[in-house]
Amino acid sequence: MNAPQQSPEIGREILAAGYRTNLHDQGEGFPVLLIHGSGPGVTAWANWRGIIPQLAQTRRVVAPDMLGFGYSERPADGQYSQARWVEHAIGVLDALGIQQGDIVGNSFGGGLALALAIRHPERVRRLVLMGSVGVAFPITEGLEMAWGYTPSLANMRRLLDLFAHDRTLVNDELAELRYQASIRPGFQESFAAMFPPPRQNGVDDLASNEADIRALPHETLVIHGREDRIIPLQASLTLAQWIPNAQLHVFGHCGHWTQIEHAERFARLVENFLAEADALHS
């Protein structure tokens, strides 16, 4: 998909649910699927580059560019939905011969991870939801700006100010990288088709039914940044209340990018949570 030569964002290509899919596949052991968020210019590598090497020390880490994002194929009809993205995620697991894995979802990816666990509970061992959608809430100004992004360096800088509590962690170099990613051929056209106005519909489409969430059997780690201006903290409080086997960790002095703003703490938290399951099943 018009990939720059030698870009670290390019992993390997597989066919998943019928779509050419770019993914990163590192490490050995029980698999964990990382589902990225929906910010403009996002790729799996951009989202997870700080955590993939750490998790890959103890487990197999699979991080795809989801359908329509990054260097994965865009559907010819330009139609996107929760159901279609979940089908694509299952297609990734099927293509790699993974019968069951742990699922880590960031924001938009958390909503997909939740829906995947509801529809295919046997495919999921443990669930991690970070700054996740998945329950209904009035769209925030920050999410409206993110999904309504039009490419310019100034717009990307404004978005990063919203995404991160500590702006020194997301500097102008990152803004330039994400801006350049957002203007690669096909990226913005695909992105604009995903969350058209009224964008509240996007929040609602990614939400799962309360009764289904309350019936989830999986051990679930819910993570949120206290100062998140994209997805309200209340969304994670609700998830932690509804999911029977949930634990909640709230990072203070943290915006929407927990995995970047508190990278080492986030990696340790997730690794310890997944390692509990390793010990139980060893």
C-alpha positions, 0 to 999 in steps of 0.5 A, spaced: 500 500 500 504 505 497 509 503 503 516 507 504 522 503 503 525 500 509 519 503 513 519 499 520 511 500 519 511 494 514 511 487 517 509 482 513 503 481 509 498 475 510 491 474 507 486 475 512 478 475 511 480 475 504 484 482 505 491 483 504 493 485 511 500 488 514 502 485 520 508 485 525 509 478 528 514 477 533 516 472 539 514 465 541 509 463 546 502 464 548 499 469 542 497 476 544 493 480 539 494 488 539 489 492 536 490 499 535 486 505 535 483 510 530 487 516 530 489 519 523 495 516 520 495 510 525 499 504 524 500 498 528 507 500 529 506 507 530 501 505 536 505 499 539 512 500 537 514 501 545 510 495 547 511 490 542 519 488 543 517 488 551 511 483 550 515 479 545 520 477 550 515 472 553 510 471 548 508 471 541 505 478 539 501 479 533 499 487 531 496 488 524 494 494 521 486 493 521 482 493 515 482 500 511 488 502 516 495 503 515 498 498 509 492 493 510 487 493 504 481 498 503 475 494 502 473 496 495 466 498 497 469 503 502 464 501 508 466 500 515 463 497 521 464 494 528 462 487 525 467 488 519 473 489 523 471 484 528 471 479 522 477 481 519 481 480 526 478 473 527 481 472 520 488 474 522 487 469 528 485 464 523 490 465 517 496 465 523 493 458 526 491 461 532 485 458 536 486 462 542 489 468 544 489 474 549 487 481 546 489 488 547 485 493 544 487 501 544 481 506 544 477 504 537 481 497 538 478 496 545 471 496 542 473 491 537 476 487 542 470 487 547 466 485 541 470 480 539 470 477 546 462 477 546 462 474 539 467 469 539 468 468 547 472 461 545 478 465 541 479 469 547 483 467 554 484 474 557 482 481 555 486 488 556 482 494 554 486 501 554 482 508 553 477 503 550 470 505 547 465 499 547 459 503 551 455 509 549 457 516 551 456 523 548 462 524 543 467 528 546 470 534 543 477 531 542 474 525 539 470 529 534 476 533 532 480 526 531 475 523 527 474 529 523 481 530 522 483 534 515 491 533 513 495 539 516 501 539 520 497 544 525 491 540 525 496 534 527 499 538 532 493 540 535 490 533 536 497 531 539 495 536 544 489 533 546 491 526 546 497 527 551 497 530 557 505 531 557 506 534 551 513 533 551 512 526 550 509 527 543 514 532 540 514 536 534 518 530 530 512 525 532 507 530 529 511 531 523 511 523 522 504 522 524 502 528 519 506 525 513 503 518 515 496 521 514 497 524 507 500 518 504 496 515 498 489 512 500 490 514 507 486 520 508 480 517 503 480 511 507 480 515 514 474 520 512 470 514 510 470 510 516 467 516 521 463 520 517 458 525 520 454 525 525 460 522 528 456 520 534 454 514 530 461 511 530 461 511 538 454 508 537 457 503 532 463 501 536 458 500 543 456 493 545 450 491 548 450 492 556 447 485 557 453 482 553 458 485 556 455 483 563 455 476 561 463 476 559 466 470 562 473 473 561 478 476 566 479 483 563 484 489 565 481 496 564 486 501 563 485 509 562 488 515 563 485 520 568 486 526 564 484 523 557 480 528 553 478 523 547 475 517 551 472 519 557 474 516 564 467 514 565 467 509 559 472 505 563 469 506 569 462 503 566 466 497 563 469 495 570 462 495 573 459 491 568 464 486 566 464 481 572 471 479 572 474 486 571 480 490 574 481 497 573 487 501 573 487 509 572 494 512 571 494 519 573 498 525 569 496 521 563 492 522 557 489 518 551 496 514 550 497 510 556 502 506 552 506 512 550 506 516 556 507 511 561 510 506 557 514 502 562 508 501 567 503 499 562 508 494 559 509 491 566 502 491 568 500 488 561 505 483 562 503 481 569 496 480 568 497 476 562 503 472 566 498 470 571 494 466 566 500 463 563 501 460 570 494 458 571 495 454 564 502 451 565 
